[in-house]
Amino acid sequence: EQKKLAEQLRLASKREQVLRTALKQRENKLAEVGTQRDQFRASEADSQQQLRDAQSQLRQLTARLDDFKDTGSREEALSAQLAKAHARNELLDERLQEAECEIENFLKEKKQSFASKGAGKGRGKGTGKGKGRSGN
């Protein structure tokens, strides 16, 4: 009976040792899982921060793109206005050249008109009143 109890005690002691080892392994595993969880949380927090940074950068780039598009639209509008202004300037240059030609032609005509009116009148033969007195 005593031998049987000693054997049961020895088996119980072995079983207790096995259970303690199993418990220790589980505790170690839980600690490892806890560490992994902490690492995962830290990694998740880092990923969240990276996401916020990327979203912020995206907003900035979107704003810059919108500004660029607005600038492009303004440049296109200004380019169109500039093209219209060039076209108006060319038209005005043509009109100015036409007006200058008309003025030149008008001046030539007037010069010729004055030249033809002045030739043979008043300065040719002296048949005016002044000559008649001396002949009397």
QUIZI-V790781 format. One record per pair of residues at least 12 apart in sequence whose C-alpha atoms are under 8 Angstrom apart, sorted by the first residue. I is the first residue (numbers start at 1). J is the second residue. If there is no record, write none. Layout:
i-><I I>
j-><J J>
This chain:
none
